[in-house]
């Protein structure tokens, strides 16, 4: 397992950065900063509070550093989050003004990780959908599955990485190994990205993270009709939950996926078939 530790530390002010543990860093899943409370370090099996109360300057430092002081990156906060270097997702809360946040009160840093071998029980055969609630490990499983397909198949995998979280880059190179047969298109919408890579790269597989829009589903149906297999993640607690959500009806009715990997709270998963 690999954590992009240098980028993670750089998000935090110096006095908080020094409180990150030298040991057990690999089991760290989230860092939560709440105004006037100590920093929380959340691990798989425990939570620890460290340091003095967090200030507004601390929260602003995290957001400005994560966005690299870029208005384009900061604009993604209209959706409640932004992506920091290394693929770490920064969620924010506070007082809203229009579509943005005027004054911060909380920051949640979800730590990006690279766990190798966790997708070994997933078949490399047909399109597959990974489902689970936020923070359940969907992206980490997706990342390993893409790499495994890339290593075992002679055909290419194209990753449409809208938020630069699946395979983030640092100094021109991926922070995580994507595999030798993997091509990455970052920073564009899933709908446009899927159409782009099908036309220009001729992939056998297309991979994307977090289906949230009917347009994403329609683009995946088009990929299926072009003979391209799809790997994706979605927010749903179970297969029944997935089947009941209107946004997912295009991929359900078109039978884009026959197999679903359902995430568990402990980051493990099981496989189910979609019978509908």
C-alpha positions in Angstrom: 0.0 0.0 0.0 1.2 3.5 -0.9 0.0 6.8 0.5 1.1 10.0 -1.3 2.4 11.3 2.1 4.4 14.4 0.9 1.3 15.8 -0.9 -0.9 15.0 2.1 1.4 16.8 4.5 1.7 19.8 2.2 -2.1 20.5 2.5 -1.8 21.2 6.2 -0.3 24.2 8.0 3.2 23.4 9.5 2.0 23.1 13.1 -0.6 20.5 12.1 1.7 18.8 9.6 4.1 18.0 12.4 1.3 16.1 14.2 0.8 13.5 11.5 2.1 10.2 12.8 5.3 8.7 11.4 3.9 5.2 12.1 0.5 3.9 11.1 0.2 6.5 8.4 -0.9 3.8 5.9 -4.0 3.1 7.9 -5.1 6.7 8.1 -8.3 7.2 6.1 -9.4 10.8 6.9 -8.2 14.0 8.5 -11.0 16.2 9.8 -10.5 19.9 10.8 -13.3 21.7 12.6 -13.1 25.3 13.6 -12.2 25.6 17.3 -11.7 21.9 17.8 -8.5 19.8 17.7 -7.6 18.0 14.5 -9.1 14.5 14.2 -7.1 11.6 12.7 -9.5 8.8 11.6 -8.1 5.3 11.1 -9.8 2.1 10.1 -10.4 1.1 13.7 -9.9 4.3 15.8 -10.1 8.1 16.0 -7.5 10.3 17.6 -7.7 14.1 18.5 -4.3 15.9 18.4 -3.1 19.4 18.7 -4.6 22.7 19.7 -8.0 24.0 18.3 -8.1 24.6 14.6 -8.3 28.2 13.5 -9.9 29.9 10.4 -6.5 30.6 9.1 -5.7 26.8 9.3 -8.9 26.0 7.2 -8.1 28.7 4.7 -4.5 27.4 4.3 -5.8 23.9 3.5 -8.2 25.1 0.9 -5.8 27.5 -0.7 -3.0 25.0 -0.8 -5.2 22.2 -2.1 -6.5 24.5 -4.9 -3.0 25.7 -5.5 -4.5 29.2 -5.3 -6.2 28.5 -8.7 -9.6 30.0 -9.3 -10.4 27.2 -11.7 -9.7 24.6 -9.0 -11.4 26.6 -6.3 -14.5 26.8 -8.5 -15.1 23.1 -8.0 -15.9 24.0 -4.3 -19.4 24.8 -5.6 -19.9 21.1 -5.5 -18.6 21.0 -1.9 -15.1 19.6 -2.6 -11.9 19.9 -4.5 -9.0 17.6 -5.4 -5.6 18.2 -3.9 -2.2 17.1 -5.3 -1.8 13.4 -4.8 -5.6 12.7 -5.4 -6.7 13.5 -1.8 -10.3 14.9 -1.8 -11.0 18.0 0.3 -14.6 18.3 1.4 -15.7 21.6 2.9 -18.5 23.0 5.0 -19.3 26.5 6.1 -21.5 29.6 5.5 -22.7 29.6 1.9 -23.0 32.6 -0.4 -24.8 31.9 -3.7 -23.2 28.8 -5.1 -20.0 29.1 -3.1 -18.8 29.0 0.5 -18.0 32.4 2.0 -16.6 31.3 5.4 -15.2 27.9 6.2 -16.1 25.9 9.4 -15.0 22.4 8.5 -12.6 20.6 6.2 -12.5 16.8 5.6 -9.4 15.4 3.8 -10.0 11.9 2.4 -6.7 10.2 2.1 -5.9 8.7 -1.4 -4.3 5.3 -1.2 -2.9 2.6 -3.5 -3.7 -0.9 -2.3 -2.4 -3.6 -4.6 -4.0 -7.0 -4.9 -7.4 -6.1 -3.4 -9.2 -6.7 -6.7 -7.9 -10.3 -7.2 -11.4 -11.9 -6.6 -13.0 -9.7 -9.3 -13.3 -11.5 -12.7 -11.7 -9.9 -15.8 -14.5 -10.7 -18.2 -17.4 -8.3 -18.5 -18.2 -4.7 -17.4 -18.3 -4.3 -13.7 -19.8 -1.7 -11.3 -18.4 -0.9 -7.8 -21.0 0.5 -5.4 -20.9 1.7 -1.8 -21.4 4.9 0.3 -18.9 7.7 0.3 -15.6 6.8 1.8 -16.1 3.0 1.5 -13.1 2.4 -0.7 -14.6 2.4 -4.2 -11.9 4.5 -5.9 -9.1 2.4 -4.2 -10.7 -0.8 -5.5 -11.2 0.7 -8.9 -7.6 1.8 -9.1 -6.3 -1.7 -8.4 -8.7 -3.3 -10.8 -7.7 -1.0 -13.6 -4.0 -1.8 -13.0 -4.8 -5.6 -12.9 -6.7 -5.5 -16.2 -3.8 -3.5 -17.7 -1.3 -6.1 -16.6 -3.3 -9.1 -17.7 -4.9 -8.0 -20.9 -3.2 -7.1 -24.2 -5.9 -4.5 -25.0 -5.9 -0.9 -23.6 -7.8 0.6 -20.7 -8.8 4.3 -21.0 -9.4 6.1 -17.7 -11.7 9.1 -17.8 -10.4 10.8 -14.6 -12.7 13.9 -14.3 -11.3 15.1 -10.9 -7.8 13.7 -11.2 -8.4 11.4 -8.3 -8.0 7.9 -9.8 -4.5 8.4 -11.1 -3.3 11.8 -10.0 -0.1 13.3 -11.5 2.8 14.9 -9.8 5.6 16.6 -11.8 4.2 15.0 -15.0 4.1 11.4 -13.7 1.3 9.4 -12.1 1.5 9.2 -8.3 0.2 5.6 -8.6 1.2 3.0 -11.1 -1.7 2.8 -13.7 -0.3 -0.2 -15.7 1.4 -0.3 -19.0 -1.8 -0.7 -21.1 -3.6 2.3 -19.4 -4.2 5.7 -21.0 -5.5 8.5 -18.8 -7.7 11.5 -19.8 -7.9 13.9 -16.9 -10.0 17.0 -16.2 -12.9 16.7 -18.5 -16.5 15.5 -18.0 -17.2 11.8 -18.0 -19.7 12.2 -20.9 -17.2 14.1 -23.1 -14.3 12.0 -22.0 -16.0 8.7 -22.8 -16.8 9.9 -26.3 -13.3 11.3 -26.8 -11.4 8.1 -25.9 -13.7 5.9 -27.9 -13.1 8.0 -31.0 -9.4 8.6 -30.5 -7.9 5.7 -28.5 -9.8 2.6 -29.5 -10.0 1.1 -26.0 -11.3 -2.3 -25.0 -12.2 -0.9 -21.5 -13.2 2.5 -20.3 -13.0 3.3 -16.5 -14.5 6.2 -14.6 -15.3 7.1 -11.0 -18.6 8.2 -9.4 -21.6 8.1 -11.8 -23.9 10.9 -10.7 -25.6 12.1 -13.9 -27.9 10.6 -16.4 -25.6 11.9 -19.2 -22.8 9.7 -17.7 -25.1 6.7 -17.9 -26.1 7.5 -21.5 -22.4 7.7 -22.5 -21.7 4.3 -20.9 -24.6 2.8 -22.9 -23.1 4.3 -26.0 -19.7 2.7 -25.1 -21.5 -0.7 -24.7 -23.0 -0.3 -28.1 -19.5 0.3 -29.5 -18.3 -3.0 -28.0 -16.3 -1.3 -25.2 -16.5 -2.7 -21.6 -17.0 -0.3 -18.7 -15.6 -0.2 -15.2 -17.2 2.4 -12.9 -18.2 3.3 -9.4 -21.5 4.6 -8.0 -23.1 5.7 -4.8 -25.6 2.9 -3.7 -25.8 0.9 -0.5 -26.9 -2.3 -2.2 -28.0 -3.8 -5.6 -31.6 -3.2 -4.7 -30.8 0.5 -3.8 -29.1 0.8 -7.2 -32.1 -0.6 -9.1 -34.4 1.8 -7.4 -32.5 5.0 -8.3 -33.9 6.8 -11.4 -30.5 8.1 -12.5 -29.1 4.6 -13.0 -32.1 3.3 -15.0 -30.3 3.7 -18.4 -27.5 1.4 -17.4 -29.8 -1.0 -15.7 -32.3 -1.3 -18.5 -29.5 -1.5 -21.1 -27.7 -4.2 -19.0 -24.4 -2.4 -19.2 -23.3 -4.3 -16.0 -24.1 -7.8 -15.0 -21.7 -7.9 -12.1 -21.6 -5.5 -9.1 -18.9 -5.3 -6.4 -20.7 -4.2 -3.2 -18.4 -2.4 -0.7 -18.6 -3.2 3.1 -17.8 -0.8 6.0 -14.5 -2.5 6.6 -13.4 -1.7 3.0 -13.9 -5.4 1.9 -16.5 -6.3 -0.7 -18.6 -9.1 -2.2 -19.8 -9.7 -5.8 -23.4 -9.9 -6.9 -25.1 -10.5 -10.2 -27.8 -8.1 -11.4 -30.8 -10.3 -12.2 -33.1 -7.6 -13.5 
